[in-house]
Amino acid sequence: MTLDEVQMFVRAQSAESMSVTNAHRIKLEQAIISPQKISLFCRTVVDGRVTDSTASVWLVGQEALSGGYKIVMQEDGRQFGLASTGFAHDKHLVLDGWYGTLLSAFLAM
């Protein structure tokens, strides 16, 4: 998706929900940001071993706090999820999980 397509898609997903407030007492309209392409880690732990793979996603929302949750969207727009700061040495955010829609991800913050 192009930047313009992502902006239109986010606008369509949020159009009727901009005034919805989440558990952190922020409205969706406060969390939406201008989309930007970022990389993040998809981290799994199996038998005590940490494995990271890297994914390219669109960053489309965030909490006002610098260390707060970030709303990300898969490149093809199929799902929205949350990402957060990982270990101190991580160079990317870490995926917390996929939640489906933009509103679902926002409410999961």
CORPE-V69233 format. One record per pair of residues at least 12 apart in sequence whose C-alpha atoms are under 10 Angstrom apart, sorted by the first residue. I is the first residue (numbers start at 1). GAP is how many residues later the second one is. Records with the same first field share a line. If there is no record, write none. Layout:
BEGIN
I->GAP + GAP
END
This chain:
BEGIN
1->57 + 73 + 74 + 75 + 76
2->35 + 73 + 74
3->31 + 32 + 33 + 34 + 55
4->31
5->72
6->28 + 29 + 30 + 52 + 54 + 67 + 69 + 70 + 71
7->26 + 27 + 28 + 29 + 53
9->68 + 93
10->22 + 23 + 24 + 25 + 50 + 51 + 63 + 67 + 91 + 92
11->21
12->90
13->88 + 89 + 90
14->14 + 15 + 18 + 87 + 88 + 89
15->14
17->12 + 85 + 86
18->12 + 13 + 14 + 85
20->83 + 86 + 87
21->85 + 86
22->81 + 84 + 85 + 86 + 87
23->83 + 84 + 85 + 86
24->39 + 82 + 83 + 84 + 85
26->37 + 38 + 80 + 81 + 83
27->36 + 79 + 80
28->33 + 34 + 35 + 74 + 75 + 78 + 79
29->32
30->31 + 32 + 33 + 34
31->29 + 30 + 31 + 32 + 33 + 38 + 39 + 40 + 75
32->27 + 28 + 29 + 30 + 31 + 38 + 39 + 70 + 74
33->26 + 27 + 28 + 29 + 30 + 38
34->24 + 25 + 26 + 27
35->22 + 23 + 24 + 25 + 26 + 37 + 38
36->21 + 22 + 23 + 24 + 25 + 36
37->19 + 20 + 21 + 22 + 23 + 35 + 36 + 38
38->17 + 18 + 19 + 20 + 21 + 34 + 54 + 55
39->15 + 16 + 17 + 18 + 19 + 20 + 52 + 53 + 54 + 55
40->12 + 13 + 14 + 15 + 16 + 17 + 18 + 19 + 32 + 43 + 44 + 45 + 46 + 50 + 51 + 52 + 53 + 54 + 55
41->12 + 13 + 14 + 15 + 42 + 43 + 45 + 49 + 50 + 51 + 52 + 53 + 54 + 55
42->12 + 13 + 41 + 50 + 51 + 52 + 53 + 54 + 55
43->43 + 51 + 52 + 53 + 54
44->51
52->42
53->41
54->38 + 39 + 40 + 41
55->19 + 20 + 37 + 39 + 40
56->16 + 17 + 18 + 19
57->14 + 15 + 16 + 17 + 18 + 19 + 20 + 23 + 24
58->13 + 14 + 15 + 16 + 17 + 18 + 19 + 22
59->12 + 13 + 14 + 15 + 16 + 21 + 22 + 23 + 24
60->12 + 13 + 20 + 42
61->12 + 21 + 41 + 44 + 45
62->20 + 21 + 22 + 44 + 47
63->43 + 46
66->19
67->17 + 18 + 19
68->15 + 16 + 17 + 41
69->12 + 13 + 14 + 15 + 16 + 24 + 27 + 37 + 39 + 40
70->12 + 13 + 14 + 15 + 23 + 24 + 25 + 26 + 35 + 36 + 39
71->12 + 13 + 24 + 27 + 31 + 32 + 34 + 35 + 37 + 38
72->23 + 25 + 26 + 30 + 33
73->25 + 26 + 27 + 28 + 29 + 32
74->24
77->23 + 24 + 25
78->20 + 22 + 23
79->19 + 20 + 21 + 22 + 23 + 25 + 26
80->17 + 18 + 19 + 20 + 21 + 22 + 23 + 24 + 25 + 26
81->14 + 15 + 16 + 17 + 18 + 19 + 20 + 21 + 22 + 23 + 24 + 25 + 27 + 28
82->12 + 13 + 14 + 15 + 16 + 17 + 20 + 22 + 23 + 24 + 26 + 27
83->12 + 13 + 14 + 15 + 26
84->12
END
